[in-house]
Amino acid sequence: MQQREEEYPVSFVYETGQRVGDFEISGLIVYAQYGGNKVTKVPAGAVFEIHADYYVRNYNPSILYPIWSTSMTVWNVTDNKAVGSDNYGAHTGGGLKDAHDAINAVMPSKATTFRIKIHCNQATNAGAPPQSAW
């Protein structure tokens, strides 16, 4: 009989329905995916995905060069350290955009909470902000 790996709870903290400057994030849904399924527990040491599905609106896109960026950052709150980011540098124009981000993470051997933030920038290919803003 094969011994099953111990699984630990994974949870998320995030805010949605927020407008900051020219941008508004709404409908943010964050979840863990492991083995192709949405999960609330992950085996210690396993690689899993952290997904964010949301809508983003740019209220003031440039008229001359209306291409802008978003970045999802993930911070391990339990261990107080950066996990990673997913950057998209080519949103165009204004209006409501449907967005989906994901990164790979490794599950620690304890219950872990991750903070998810969506950052927006009027610049094309702006990348992730400094870790102090995560």
C-alpha positions as CSV (number, residue, x, y, z in Angstrom):
1,M,0.0,0.0,0.0
2,Q,1.4,3.4,-1.1
3,Q,1.8,6.0,1.7
4,R,0.0,9.2,0.9
5,E,1.9,12.5,1.2
6,E,0.7,14.9,3.9
7,E,-1.4,17.7,2.5
8,Y,-1.5,21.2,3.9
9,P,-4.1,24.0,3.6
10,V,-3.4,26.8,1.1
11,S,-5.3,30.1,1.5
12,F,-5.2,33.5,-0.1
13,V,-5.7,37.1,0.8
14,Y,-6.5,39.7,-1.8
15,E,-8.7,42.7,-2.5
16,T,-11.1,43.3,-5.4
17,G,-13.4,46.1,-6.5
18,Q,-10.5,48.5,-6.0
19,R,-9.7,51.6,-8.1
20,V,-6.2,53.0,-7.9
21,G,-5.5,55.9,-10.2
22,D,-6.4,55.1,-13.7
23,F,-7.1,51.4,-13.1
24,E,-9.9,49.3,-11.5
25,I,-9.7,45.6,-10.7
26,S,-13.0,43.8,-10.2
27,G,-14.2,40.2,-10.0
28,L,-10.9,38.9,-8.7
29,I,-11.0,35.2,-8.0
30,V,-7.9,33.4,-6.7
31,Y,-7.4,29.7,-6.4
32,A,-4.8,26.9,-6.2
33,Q,-4.6,24.2,-8.9
34,Y,-2.9,20.9,-8.4
35,G,-3.1,17.9,-10.7
36,G,-5.4,19.8,-13.0
37,N,-8.0,20.4,-10.2
38,K,-8.9,23.4,-8.0
39,V,-7.8,22.5,-4.5
40,T,-7.6,23.8,-0.9
41,K,-4.8,21.5,0.2
42,V,-1.5,20.7,-1.5
43,P,1.1,18.0,-0.6
44,A,4.3,19.4,1.0
45,G,7.0,20.0,-1.6
46,A,4.6,19.7,-4.5
47,V,4.6,22.2,-7.4
48,F,1.2,23.7,-7.8
49,E,-0.3,26.7,-9.6
50,I,-1.7,29.9,-8.2
51,H,-4.3,31.4,-10.5
52,A,-6.0,34.8,-10.6
53,D,-9.0,35.5,-12.8
54,Y,-10.2,39.1,-12.9
55,Y,-11.4,42.1,-14.9
56,V,-9.2,45.2,-15.3
57,R,-10.3,48.6,-16.7
58,N,-8.0,51.4,-17.7
59,Y,-9.9,54.7,-17.4
60,N,-7.2,56.8,-19.1
61,P,-5.3,54.9,-21.9
62,S,-2.9,56.9,-23.9
63,I,-4.3,58.2,-27.2
64,L,-0.9,58.0,-29.0
65,Y,0.3,54.6,-27.6
66,P,-2.6,52.9,-25.8
67,I,-0.7,49.7,-24.7
68,W,-0.3,49.1,-21.0
69,S,0.7,46.4,-18.5
70,T,-0.5,44.3,-15.6
71,S,1.4,42.2,-13.1
72,M,0.1,39.7,-10.6
73,T,2.5,39.3,-7.6
74,V,2.4,36.5,-5.1
75,W,3.8,36.9,-1.5
76,N,4.0,34.1,1.0
77,V,2.5,35.8,4.0
78,T,3.2,32.9,6.4
79,D,7.0,32.9,5.7
80,N,7.2,36.6,4.7
81,K,8.9,36.1,1.3
82,A,8.3,36.7,-2.4
83,V,7.0,33.7,-4.5
84,G,6.8,35.2,-8.0
85,S,4.9,37.3,-10.6
86,D,3.1,36.9,-13.9
87,N,3.4,39.9,-16.1
88,Y,1.4,40.9,-19.2
89,G,2.7,43.9,-21.1
90,A,0.3,44.4,-24.0
91,H,-3.2,45.3,-23.0
92,T,-4.6,47.8,-25.5
93,G,-7.0,50.7,-25.2
94,G,-9.5,51.3,-22.5
95,G,-12.6,49.5,-21.4
96,L,-13.1,46.3,-19.4
97,K,-10.5,43.5,-20.1
98,D,-10.8,39.9,-19.0
99,A,-7.5,38.8,-17.5
100,H,-6.0,35.5,-16.3
101,D,-2.7,35.1,-14.5
102,A,-0.9,32.1,-13.0
103,I,2.4,31.2,-11.5
104,N,4.0,28.0,-10.2
105,A,4.8,27.7,-6.5
106,V,6.1,25.0,-4.2
107,M,4.0,24.1,-1.2
108,P,5.8,24.4,2.2
109,S,5.3,21.7,4.8
110,K,2.7,23.7,6.7
111,A,-0.5,25.6,6.2
112,T,0.4,28.7,4.1
113,T,-1.3,31.9,3.2
114,F,-0.4,33.8,0.0
115,R,-1.2,37.5,-0.7
116,I,-2.1,38.2,-4.3
117,K,-1.9,41.7,-5.8
118,I,-2.7,43.0,-9.2
119,H,-0.6,45.9,-10.3
120,C,-1.3,48.1,-13.3
121,N,1.0,50.4,-15.2
122,Q,0.4,52.7,-18.2
123,A,3.8,51.6,-19.7
124,T,4.2,48.7,-22.1
125,N,6.0,45.7,-20.7
126,A,6.4,47.4,-17.3
127,G,7.0,44.1,-15.5
128,A,6.6,43.6,-11.7
129,P,6.9,46.5,-9.3
130,P,9.6,46.4,-6.6
131,Q,9.0,43.7,-4.0
132,S,8.3,46.4,-1.4
133,A,5.0,46.9,-3.2
134,W,4.0,43.3,-3.3
